[in-house]
Amino acid sequence: MSEAADINTAIPAYLGYQRASHPQTDWPAVVGALGIARAQAVEIPMLRILGALGDMQPDWRPLGLWKGSEWAVRALRKAHPGIDDRAAKALVWAFSCNNR
């Protein structure tokens, strides 16, 4: 698999998307999904993406929580065009939970 495909697998696994009630940092889930070597290969790029997401500053007033979260992930995807739709949904979920 490509690094982009592995990152797209790692993001939802790491965040606990569709498994947990709130975002988490589940490194064992990434290792379980990819194996240790591939997980280690995407750890730093994945954490950079998550860090860049945390730096996003939507204008919450006109957008509200969900639209602001979608805006943040759209902006992130411009800088990281390899992010697929499932990983993007996980990122929107995490951003919205982290900014309540």
N, C-alpha and C positions, 0 to 999 in steps of 0.2 A: 504494500500500500504506500501511497504518497504521504509526505508529512502533512499536507493539508487535510487529507482524509483522516489521518490519525488525530490531528487536532480537533476535527469535527466530531470524532468519537470521544475524545478525552474531555471536552468541555462539558457536555451533559452528564457524563459519568462523574466527573469531579464535583460538579455542583449538586448532584443528586436529583437532577431534573426528572420528573415523573416517578420518583421513588421516595422523595422526602417532602415533608410539609414546608420546609424552608431551605434556602440554599446552604450548602455546607462545603467543606473542603475534604473530599473523600478520595485521597490518593490511592488507597487500596482498590477502589472501584476502577480507577484508570489502569492500574496494573492488571487487574482482572480482565479488563476489556482488550488490552493491547499486548500484554506481556511486559516484562520488566524492561527489556532493551528498547522497545518502541516507545514505552511510556517515558523512559528517561530521555529519549531523543526529542520528545515534544514538550517536556515539562517547562522549560524556560520560555519557548514561544507561547505556550498556553498561558503561563502566568503573566507574560507581557500583555497579551490581549486582555486578560482580566484586569490588569492594572490600568490599561488605557481606558477600559470601560468605566472603572471607578473614577477616573479623572474627568469624565464627561459632565458638562454643566448645562442641562436643558433649561429653557425658560419655563419653569413649572406653571406659572400663572395661567397662560393661555392654553397650555397643553394638558395639564393634569398628570396624574401619576402614570397611567398606562401609556398614553400618547407620548409623554416625555421619555418614557423608557424605550418606546419604539424609535423615537427620534435618535436617542443615544446610540442604539444598536445600528440604525441605518448609517449614522456618521462613522461608527466603528468599522462597518463593512466597507466603506469607501477606502479606508486605510488598509483593511485586511479583506480583500475581495474573495479570498478562498473560504470564508465562513459560509457554511451552507445553512439552509432554512431551519433544520432541527437545532443546530448549535445556536443560531440566532434566537430561536424561541426560548432556549434555555437561558441565554443572556438577557433577554427582555424580562423573563421571570425573575432572574436573580437581581437585576438592576431595580426592578419595581419593588421587590421585597426589601432590598437594602436601602431604599430611599423613602420608605413609609414614614 
